[in-house]
Amino acid sequence: MQRLYVSFGRDALTDPAGMREGRRAARRHLLRGVAVAGSLALIAVAVPATAAVADSGAAPSQSRGRAADPQDAALAFDSAAYTTITVTVDGQPMNVRRYKELCYVANPVAAAAQQPGGPGGGTTTIPDTACGYQSMNVFVPESAFGNQQAPVYFAVNNSGWMASYLRASVTTGASYDSSTSNVGAALKAGYVFVDVANRSRGLIGADGSSPGKAPAAVVDAKAAVRYLRLNDAAMPGSAERIVVNGTSGGGALASILGASGNSGQYDPYLAAIGAAGIDARGRSTVRDDVFAVNAYCPITDLGNADAAYEWLYNVLATRDTTGENPSPADAAAIAARFPAYEKSLGLRNPDGSRLTAANMIDTIEKEVIRSAETYLKADPAHTIPPLGGTFEIRSGGPGSPPTTKSYVNDWIDVDNAGDKVLSVDMEKYLAFVVAQAALKTTPAFDAVGVNGNTTSGTETNLFGPPDQKYLNYTEYSWNHNDVAGDGSGIDDTGLTWDQYTAKKTTTVDDQVRLINPMDFVGTRADTAPNWYVRAGTRDRDTAFTVSLNLDRALAADKQVKNLDYRLAWNQPHAGNYDVPEAMAWIAEAVRKAGDPAPSGHHG
């Protein structure tokens, strides 16, 4: 895959100034929408200034005779520390060993007892302030008792890139239907099920800071993988068969975890929290690559997500047609950045043609057609309403009764008998998507501080130093921030985007890069060999281009052996709606891979 960005290899260790200059040149060349911070503190625990930032290649075996790392010793797994609970899967009782609240780092970041996100948007009290955001619950079904080759189903539960407190998807006495529940299906298949908590945006530290700023979520997920590898010999299941599952922000986290395996760029952050496999000299001795990624509607490529969103919903005048264009000048200016970015990626379609803004709508149309025809062929009972007919869309979130609304089909013409799509009207299709869920603001992902907006819930607060509420991370939002005193934008710094990104102390560009799989696929990082990626055909939460670009990048990565990407027919922004299909894919990937070798280590 051809990429027009600078890759950071081992030479970067000896020339940090050159590395940063290369990064700045690459940013300018790609017109990347990444923003900057004025602090090196990307996480609450200070990163040693001498820590190296470099990509490592494949991990050699651990050197013999090396003294045991005291932090690793503190993270030893106690195989006897479990409680047996009983659940029901498909009507049959099953015993499950529960290993509760395993802290996967030696130096967890303390959290405040009161966290945002309670009922009605208030607060909630967390019981574990010491490690509740850096722990995991491990559930071992009886068929995996003593089985160290069973796959590990690694579930990340954050949505919208929000922090995810420790949870337990498997509870005593619960009943699961393996045809609809990925939890039940994983237990039935004999997989070790792991619920992983992680820091991210919205987290309030014990000192009142925001210790979940990027790349904290990725660092924590890597630390959890490292814990599993460190203890592989003692734990049920195989750390060589980790399948990461996530939806929305969790889908993005699964994607970057799968794309950035063993990259040394995370080592300083891992060392700061006492992750397994970082020795006293800051070197990695344990791997953090994973076997497979099962990602739904990933909210990723945030540095360019605003441009992609505005381009998609303005190129065919969707915002104007649906009356959802309150800031047309902003929308047009942001959208204008997308063609150069898309061209810079150098991606190709399956037929070998370049993927550009000029053919992107046609490419999305082909994916919609493929989605519809796959749906029709899957079951003789599957049909799509004729032109003039209606889609009956059932919706409803947790705690609210489901509702059904009718939407006229004026955009797709099908031959149900022949399982063929005859035509798609893309203008009306995008309007159909928007009719079911209002479009996001302009900007869609980096709106805080822009044009006086201080109430937006966009991802702006994922970036910046821990002692700052938020920082704009895209060029347009930085240059249009007009909220005095927030520490972001020209108004407070006196610097344009280009001037600010030229500063050696700039770090938010690193924050954006370290959570973006597009910056790691096709590089020296160890990309997961197996990928199952889905985004719904009715998903308006991010542009269809985001998952499509990820697919094309993965297809060009020689490390990827098994790629299953599709727009899921008639699905909204959601995940795990296709449990039998996804679990069958996982089972086949495991079967083809054969018995796992023992976990490897860095030397």
N, C-alpha and C positions, 0 to 999 in steps of 0.2 A: 504494500500500500504506500503510495506516495504522500508524504506529509510535509508541509512547509512550516515546520517549527523546529526549534533547537532541542536536541536531545542531550540530556546531561549524563555523561558517563563518568568513569573513574577519574578522568583528567580534571573534572570539576573540583576534585578534592584539593588540588594544588593551585587552582586559579579561580578562587571565588569571585574576584572582581570581573574576570573575563566571562565567567558564567552568567553573572547578573547582566553584563552588557549584552551578551548574546540573547538573554531573555527579553531585554528591552527592545532589541532590534526585531526579535521575532514577534513581539506584541505589536509593534508599529506596523510590521509587514502584513500581519493577519488582520489588522483593524479589530483586534479582539476587544470585546466589551468586558474587560475586567477592571476592577477598581482597586484602590490602594488604601493602606492604613499607614499611620505614622508611628507604628510601634512594632517591635519584633515579638511582642508577647501574643502569639496566636493561641496559646493555651494558658490556663491559669497557673500551671507550674512552669517556671522559667526553663527555657531550653538552653543547655550549655552553649556558649558562644563558639566553642571549639568543635562542636558536633558537626560531622560531615553531612552534606546533603548531596547524595549521588545515587544513581541507579546501580543496583547490583544485578548480576546475571543469575544463572542457575546456582543453587546452593550446594556447595560441596559438603561432604560428610563432616561431622563434628570431630575435631582433633582429639585423639586419645590422650589421657593423662591430664587434661585441663581441670583445674580445681572447680568444684561446684560453685555456681553463682549463688550467693546467699538469697537474692530475691527469687530466683527460680526455686530454691529449696522452700521458701515461704509459700510458694504457689503449688505445692505438692497436693495431688488429689487423694482423698481418703476414700477408697473403694467401699469401705464398710459403713460410711456415714450416710445411709439412705433410709427412707421410710417407704414401706410398701403400701400403695393405695390401689383401689380397685375402680376401674371404669368399665363402661360398656361400649363396645364397638360393633355396630350392625347387629345389635341384640345379644351379643355374646360377651360375657364378663372377661375381663383381662386384668391381670396384675401388672402394675407398673412400679418400678423403683424410682423414687423421686429424690434427686440430690438437690437440696434446696439452697438457694442464695449463695452460690459460689462466686466469691469476689475474684475476678480474673486478672487483677493488677495488684502489685505490692504497695503502690503509693496512690490510692484512690483520692479523687478530689472531693472534699466534703461539700455537701449541698445544704441549703437552707431547709428547714422543716416545712415551711410553707412555699408551695410551688404554684404557679399559675395553671389554670385549666380545670378548675373545679366546676361544680354544677352552676349553670347560668353564667359561665365565664369568670367565676370567682377564683378561689384558690382551693388547693387540696393539701392535706397534711400527709407527708411521706413518713413511714416508720423507720426507714433505714437511711439516715443522713450521711453515714460514713461511706457506703459503697452501693447504694441503691440504684445508681445510674451506671455502675460498672460491674454488674454482676450478671450471672446467668442461672437459670433453672434447667436442670437436665432430667429428662424423663426416659427411662429405659423400659420398653415393653418386654414381657416375659420371654418372647422369642429371641430377644437380643441379650438375655442374661448370659454373661460369659462370652459373648460373640464380639470379638475385636475386629471383625471385618464388616460389620453392618454399617451402611451409610449413616451419616449424621445430617439430619434435617435442621438447618441453622436458620431460625426465624428472627428477622429484625422487624420491630414493630412500630417504628416511628413513621408518622405521616406528616407531610408538609415540611420535612426536615426538622420537625420538632423533637426535643429530647424525649426519650422513651424510658420511663421508670420500669424497674423489674416487674415482670408479670408472669403469670402461670397459665398457659393455655390448656394445660392438663390439670384437672381438679378432681378430687376424690368424689366418686358417685356420679360423675358426669357421663352423659351418653353422646356418642358420636356416630354420624352416618358417613361412612367412607366415600360415598358418592358425591357428597356436598361439602364435607369438612376435610381440609388438608391435614388437620391435626389427627383426625381419626384415620385417614388414609395412610399417613406416615406411620402411625402406631401399628396398624394392621399389616403393613408391609415389613414390619420388623426393624424400622429405622429408629435410631436414637433421636429424640426430639429435644432441641435446645432453644429455649427462649432467651434472647440476648437483649439486655438493656444497654443504652449508650447515651452519652452526653450529646447535646446538640442545642439548637437555638431555643430560647425561652427558659433555659435552666438558670436558676438563681443559686449562686454559690453561698456557702456559709458566711463568707465575708461580704456578701452583697454584690459581688462581681458576676460576670456572665461567662463561666468557664466552658460553655458549650460551643464557643465560636469555632468555625471551620479551621482546621480539619478534624476537630475533636471526634465527631461521629465515626469517621473512617478510622482514625487512630484506635478508638475503642473496639471497633469491630475487628480490626487486625489483632489487637491484644487478646480478644476472645478466641480467635483462631489459634494464636500462639499458645494460649493456655491448653487448648485441646491437643495441640501437637506435643507440647512439653510432657503432657500426661497420657499420651496415647497408649503406652504399654499398660497403664493401670486402669484406664477407663474402658467401658464397653464402647463398641463402635470404632470406626477407623477415621482418624483425622485426615487420611488420604482420600476420603470419599465425602467431603463436606459439600452439601448442596445448600446454597444460600437462597432464602426465599424472602421477598419483600414487595410491598405495594406503594406506589406514589413516591414519597420521600424515601420509604424503605426500598422501593424498586431502584431508586437512584443509588442508595447506599449499597445494595447488593451488586449493582453494576460497577461502581468504582472499586469495591472490594475485589470483585472478580477480575477487573482489568489491571490492577496495580500490584499484583502479587510480588512480594519480595523486593519491592522498590526501596532502596536505601534512603530515599527522600523523606521517609516517615520515621526513620530510626531515632532522630533527636526527640521527637514527640513521644515515641514509645518508651524511650529511656526515661523521660521525665515522669511518666506515670508508673514506672516499674513494671513494664510489660515483660512477659516471659521471653527469654532468649536474647536479651541485650546485655552484653558483658560489661565489666567495669570500664572498658575503654570505648564503650559506645558502639561496639560492633555487634551485628546480628548473628546469633547462633542457632536460631530456629526460624523455620519458614512460615509465611502467612499467605501463600497462594491457596486457592480452593479448587475443588473438582468441578463444580457446576454452579450456574447462576439461573435462578427461576425468578425473573423480574417482571412485574406488572406496572404498566403506565409510569415508567421512571421519570421523575421530575429532575432532570439532569441537564448538563451543559448550561448552567445558570448564567455564565458570563455572556452567553449569546441567546438566551431564551427569550428576552424581550424582543430582540430583533426578529427572531423566528416567528414569534406570536403575532407581532404587528404586521409582518409581511404576509403571513398566511391569511389573516382576517382583514387585509386591506387590498391585496392584489386583485381580488375579485369583488371588491367593494362590499364585503360582508358587513363590516361595521356600519356603513352608511345604509345598506339595505335593511338591516334589522334595527336601525335607530339607536345603535350603541356605539356612537363615536363622539363622546363628549370633548375630546381633545384631538381634533383632526390634524392639526399642525404637528403636535408631538408624535402622533401615530405615524404620520407620513415620514417624518425625519428618522424615527427609530427603524421603520421598515426599510428605509433606503440603505441601511447598513448590512442587510442580510445577503444580498447577492455577492458582495466581495468576500464575506465570511464563507459562504457555501463554496465558492470557487476555490478558496484557499485550502479547503480540506482535501481536494484532489480525489474525491470518491468516485466510484463507478457503479453503475447499475449492473444487474446480472447479465445483460446483453453486451456489456463492455463499454457502453456509452458513458460519457462523463455526466455526473450528477451535478446539475447547476440550478440556479433559480429559474433559468429559462425553461427547463423541462420538469421542474419540481411538481407542478400541479398535475401534469400528465403522469408522473411517477406515482403520486398519491392516488390518482384515479385507478391506476393499474392495481395498486394494493387493495383498494376498496373492492374492486371487481374480484380479485383473488379471494378476498375475505368472504364475499357473498357466495361465490361458487363453491368454496370449500364448505361453507355452511349447508348449502343445498345438497351437496353430494354426500354429506355425512349421515343423512337420515332421510328416507323417502317421505317422512312426515313433515320435513322442514320445507316451508314455503315462505316467499316474500310477497307482501301485498302488491297487487298490480298498480299501475299508474292510476291515480284517482282513488285508490283504496286507502286504508289507514293503518298506520303502525300503532299498536296499543302498547304504550310504554308504562311499565309498572315501576314505581320508585318509592323510596321511603327510607330514611336513615334510622339508626338505632334509637329506640324510645319514642318513635312516632309511627302512626299507622301508615301502612302502604297506600299509595294512591295510584290510579291508572288514568292516563291521559291519552287522547287520540291525536295523532299528527298525520296530516294528509301526505301520502307519498306522491310527490311531484318531481322526484329527482332520479329514481332508478327504475329502469324497465327490465323485467326479467322474463325468461321462459322457464317457468317452474318445472314443466315436464322434461325439459332438456337440461336442466341444471345449468343454465347459461344466463349471463347478464348481457342484455342487448345494448344498453346505453346507460351512461351516468351523466347527469347535468351537475357539474362541480359547483357552479354558483349556488344552485338550489340545495345541493348537498350540505355545503358549509352553513347555509342559512338554517337548514334542518337541525344541524348540530347545535347551533346557537339558540334555537327556539326552545330547547329543553333546559338550558342552563345559561344564564346571562354571561356575557364575556367578562373577562377580568378587566381591571383598570388599565389605563395607559400611564406609565409602564405596568406590565403585568407582574413582574417579579422583583423589581427594584424601585418601588414607588415611594418609600418613606423619605420625606424631606423634599420631594419634587413638587414644585408649584404649591408649596405650603402644606402638603399632605403629611400629617403627623399621626394619623390613626390607622393607616394601612397595615394589614397583617402580612404583607409580602416578605420575602426572604431576606430583606435588607439587614435584619438584625442577626443574621447568621455570620456576618462579617465585621471585621474591625477587632480592636484589642478588647480584652475582657472587661476593662474599666470604662468602655464606651458603649452606649446603648445600641447604636447601629452605625454603619458606615456604607455609603453608596459604593457599589462594586462594578458599575458599568459606566462607560464614558458619558453617555447621554445624561444619566441621572446625576452623576457627579457635577457636570457642567450646568445642570438645571436645578440643583438644590438651592433653595432660597430660605431655609429655616435657620435663622441666626442662632448661633451658639451650640449647634449640634455637633460641631467638629468635622463636618463633612461638606465638601463642595468648595467652589471658588470663593463664596461669600465669607467663609470662615478661615480658609487657608491662604487666600490671595493667589492661589495657584490653579491654573487650568489642569485638566486631566493629564495632558502630555507632560506638563511641568512636574506634576506630582508623581507621576509614574517614573520620571527620570531620577527621583531621589533614591539614594542607596538604601534608605531606611524603609522604603516601600515594601509592604508585605501582603496586602490584600490580594494582589495578583497571584501570590503563592497560595493563598487560601482558596481562591477560585479554582486554580489549577489542580490542587490536591484533592478536590472532590469531584473532578470531572473525568469520567472514563475516556473521553475522546483524547485526552492528553497522554494516555498510557497505552491504549490499544495500538499495536504495531510498533511498540518500542521494546527496550530490553527488559521491561517488566514481564513477569510470568503470568500471562493472561490465562484465565480458566479455559480448559479445552471444550467445555460444554455449556451452551447458552440456550435458554428458552425465554424469549421476550415477547410480551403481549401488550398492546395498547388498544383500547376499544374504539370502534368506528364512531362512537358518540362521545368520545372523550374531548372536552373542550378545555381541560385544565392546563394543557401545554400543547404546543404545536405538534402536528403529526410528523413534522420534519425531524424532531428530536430523536424519537425512537427509530425512525427510518435511517437517519445518519449513523446511529449506533450500529444498526444492522449492517450497513454497507461497510463500515470500518471493520467490524468483526469478521465479515466475509473475506476481507483482504489480509487478515492476520493469520499467518501460517500456523500459529499455535492453536488456533480454533479449529477443532475437528468436527464439531457437531453443533450446528446453528439452526434453530427453529424460531423464526420471527414471523409474526403475522399481526395484522389488525384484526382483533376479535370482533366478529360480526355482532352488531347491535348491542355492544357493551359500553357502559359509561366509564367514568374514571373509577375503576374498581379493580379488584384482584381475586384470585382463587375461585373464579366462577367456572373453571373448567378442570376441576380436580381429577377426574378419571384420566383425561388426556395428559395433563401435566405429570401425574404420577406414573403413567405408562411410559412417558418420555424419560423420566428419571430412571425407572427400572431398566429400560433398554440401554441407557448410557452406562449404567453400572454393569450390566451384563457384558457389554462390549469391552469395557475396560478390564474385566477380569478381577481376580483377587488383588487387593492392594499390596504394594510393597511396604515395608516398615517406614514410618515417617522419617524424612531426611532432616538434616540440620545444616546450618551454616557453619563453616569452619573459621 
